[in-house]
Structures are given as structure tokens and as C-alpha cells.
Amino acid sequence: MLEIRNLKKSFFHQPVLDGISFSIQEGDSVSLTGPNGAGKTTLLKILSGITSKDSGEIMQSFKSFLYLGHAPGIYAGLSPVENINLIANLHHCALDSQRVDKAFSDFGLANHKYEASRVLSQGMLQRLKWMLASLMDWELLLFDEPYSALDEEGQSLAGTLFQSWKGERKTILFVDHNTERSQKLSSRQFILQGGLLEEDSVL
């Protein structure tokens, strides 16, 4: 369970999150939509501990979470496989090498496994983030714009994986600007507007 009470955050004296309150239960798949500047990314960063809040309470019972931000969040000089292993070690998650090899193949990145990550396109980097989420052991996933830069094949791979997580009743909070897609993927939808939570719909 994740519960937020009266969460507030301002930048340069302008409220970005102005008293946000909601709760997420285990197994919920929650989409977070709203216009640019509504506070969606800020909210995910606060929940992940990257950004501090000004006030409010955050209570959660999940033992582990994975945050995948809008930026790649990887070391450009390391290869994709080195980045995967580094992040897994930081999360104290042991990865089976055969499973990792299969994931690189499934996500179309096998030929780029040992290249410097700086040469990868934005779409490839996004696939790498999805692959990381498929390999890691997490109870709560915070994913900022998971479909950004993906081509049709990448979106299909991501959609299949997302549906499998829903079937396993994994808990996910994700940002998506595509309202129609987010409604199909999620069991609940939050709409942020002007720092306020305007709608909490059960889909």
C-alpha cells in the first residue's frame, strides 16, 4: 500500500503539487496524466526519494521499488549489459546470465549488448529501460513516460510485458500523455492539473 496525504512541493514560490492526497493498493495499475508542468514527473521523483517534498506524508508498505525516469539514467561509457548488472547490484538483485541474454534478444538489443551505451538511439535506450524492469525484482514500479521514443515493435513488446505485470497483480504508477492508451493499461487513472489531483477514476 502507498498512501499520500496533503503532499506539497513548490519551485521558486510557485506550487507544483498543492496538497495531493491518494492511495494505491497492491496490484493497482495507475496511470498519471495531465498537461506539461502539471507535476507528474515531480510526484514520481518525490515518491522515489530523488526530490524532497515541502510538506505532507508518504506512507508505504512495499519492500522494493524501481524508478525509471524520463531520462535514460544510465552511464553512457558503459555497455548496456554493464549498466544492467550495475543497476541490479545496486538493488541487491542477482541476475541469471542466461535470462539476461534472452532479454537482450527479446528486446532486439542483442547486437548492441557490448557497445558503449552512448551510441544507442533514444528508442533503444527506452527498450533497455523496459528490459531492466522485466529483469529486476520489484513490488512497486514508478515509470515516467514508458512509451516515449518507442517504435511500433517496441510499443508492442512493452504492451505485452505490461499486460503480463497486470496479470501478476504487480503495482505500477506510470506517467503517460496518451489518455486512450493509459485507460487501456490501467485500472485507475489520476489526472493532475495545476498541481491538484482533479480526478481519480476507476476504469
C-alpha positions in Angstrom: 0.0 0.0 0.0 1.1 3.5 -0.8 -0.7 6.4 0.8 0.0 10.1 0.2 -1.5 12.8 2.4 -1.5 16.5 1.6 1.7 16.4 -0.4 3.1 19.9 -1.3 6.0 21.0 -3.4 6.9 24.4 -4.8 9.7 25.7 -7.0 10.6 29.4 -6.9 7.5 30.0 -4.7 5.2 28.5 -7.3 3.2 25.5 -6.2 3.8 22.4 -8.3 2.0 20.0 -6.1 -0.6 21.7 -3.9 -2.0 19.3 -1.4 -2.0 15.9 -3.3 -3.7 13.0 -1.5 -4.3 9.5 -2.8 -3.7 5.8 -2.0 -2.6 2.9 -4.2 -3.3 -0.7 -3.2 -1.2 -3.7 -4.0 -2.0 -4.9 -7.6 -3.2 -1.4 -8.8 -2.0 -0.2 -12.2 -2.4 3.5 -12.0 -1.8 6.0 -14.9 -1.0 9.6 -14.2 -2.0 12.0 -16.9 -2.2 15.8 -17.3 -0.6 18.7 -19.2 3.1 19.6 -19.2 4.1 21.2 -16.0 1.2 19.6 -14.0 3.6 18.0 -11.5 3.6 14.4 -12.8 7.4 13.9 -13.0 7.9 15.8 -9.8 5.5 13.5 -8.0 7.3 10.4 -9.2 10.7 11.9 -8.2 9.3 12.6 -4.7 8.0 9.1 -4.3 11.3 7.7 -5.4 13.3 9.9 -3.0 15.1 11.8 -5.7 13.3 15.1 -4.9 12.3 16.3 -1.5 8.8 17.4 -0.6 7.9 20.6 1.2 5.3 19.0 3.4 2.9 16.1 3.6 3.1 12.4 4.5 4.2 9.4 2.4 3.4 6.0 3.9 4.2 2.8 2.0 4.5 -0.9 2.7 6.3 -2.1 -0.4 9.6 -3.7 0.3 11.2 -2.8 -3.0 10.5 -0.3 -5.8 12.1 0.5 -9.2 12.1 4.1 -10.5 12.6 4.6 -14.3 12.7 8.3 -15.1 12.2 10.1 -18.4 16.0 10.4 -18.8 17.9 7.2 -19.7 19.5 7.1 -16.2 22.5 5.0 -17.4 26.2 5.5 -17.8 27.0 6.4 -21.4 30.5 5.0 -21.3 29.3 1.6 -20.1 27.8 -1.1 -22.3 24.1 -2.0 -21.9 25.0 -5.2 -20.2 27.3 -3.4 -17.8 24.6 -0.9 -17.0 22.1 -3.7 -16.3 24.5 -5.5 -14.0 25.5 -2.3 -12.2 21.9 -1.3 -11.5 21.0 -4.8 -10.4 23.9 -4.9 -8.0 22.8 -1.5 -6.5 19.3 -3.0 -5.9 20.9 -6.2 -4.5 19.2 -8.2 -7.2 21.1 -11.3 -8.6 20.5 -11.8 -12.3 20.9 -15.1 -14.1 23.1 -14.6 -17.2 21.0 -16.8 -19.4 17.9 -14.8 -18.5 19.8 -11.6 -19.3 20.9 -13.0 -22.7 17.3 -13.9 -23.5 16.1 -10.5 -22.5 18.6 -8.8 -24.8 17.4 -11.0 -27.7 13.7 -10.5 -26.9 14.0 -6.7 -26.8 16.1 -6.6 -30.0 19.2 -5.4 -28.4 21.4 -8.5 -28.7 23.7 -6.8 -31.3 24.3 -3.8 -29.1 24.9 -5.7 -25.8 28.6 -4.8 -25.6 28.6 -1.4 -27.3 29.0 1.9 -25.4 25.5 3.0 -24.4 26.2 6.4 -25.8 25.7 5.1 -29.4 22.2 3.8 -28.7 19.2 5.7 -30.1 16.5 7.1 -27.8 14.2 4.2 -28.8 16.9 1.6 -27.9 17.6 3.3 -24.6 13.8 3.1 -23.8 13.8 -0.6 -24.7 16.7 -1.0 -22.3 14.7 0.5 -19.5 11.8 -1.9 -20.2 14.2 -4.8 -20.3 15.6 -3.7 -16.9 12.1 -3.6 -15.5 11.5 -7.1 -16.8 14.6 -8.4 -15.1 14.5 -6.7 -11.7 12.7 -7.8 -8.6 10.3 -5.0 -7.6 7.0 -4.7 -5.8 6.3 -1.1 -7.0 7.3 0.3 -10.4 7.4 4.1 -10.9 7.8 4.7 -14.7 7.8 8.1 -16.3 6.6 8.1 -19.9 7.3 4.4 -20.6 6.3 4.6 -24.3 8.4 7.6 -25.1 10.5 7.1 -28.3 9.4 3.5 -28.9 8.6 2.4 -32.4 5.6 0.2 -33.2 7.5 -3.0 -32.5 8.8 -1.6 -29.2 5.3 -0.5 -28.2 4.0 -4.0 -28.9 6.8 -5.6 -26.8 6.1 -3.1 -24.0 2.3 -3.7 -24.1 2.7 -7.4 -23.8 5.0 -7.0 -20.9 2.7 -4.5 -19.2 -0.3 -6.9 -19.5 1.8 -9.7 -18.0 2.6 -7.5 -15.0 -1.1 -6.7 -14.6 -1.9 -10.4 -14.7 0.7 -10.9 -11.9 -1.0 -8.1 -10.0 2.2 -6.1 -9.8 1.8 -2.5 -8.6 2.6 0.2 -11.1 2.3 4.0 -11.2 3.2 5.4 -14.6 3.0 8.8 -16.5 1.5 8.7 -20.0 0.3 11.6 -22.1 -1.8 9.3 -24.3 -5.1 9.2 -22.5 -6.6 6.4 -24.6 -3.6 4.1 -24.1 -3.3 4.8 -20.4 -7.0 4.0 -19.9 -6.5 0.6 -21.6 -3.4 -0.2 -19.5 -4.5 1.0 -16.1 -7.1 0.0 -13.5 -7.2 3.6 -12.2 -6.4 7.0 -13.7 -5.2 10.1 -11.9 -5.4 13.5 -13.6 -3.1 16.2 -12.4 -3.9 19.8 -13.3 -2.2 22.9 -11.9 -0.7 20.9 -9.0 -4.0 19.5 -8.0 -5.4 15.9 -8.3 -8.5 16.6 -10.3 -9.7 13.1 -10.9 -9.2 9.6 -9.6 -11.2 7.3 -11.9 -11.6 3.5 -11.5 -11.5 2.1 -15.1 
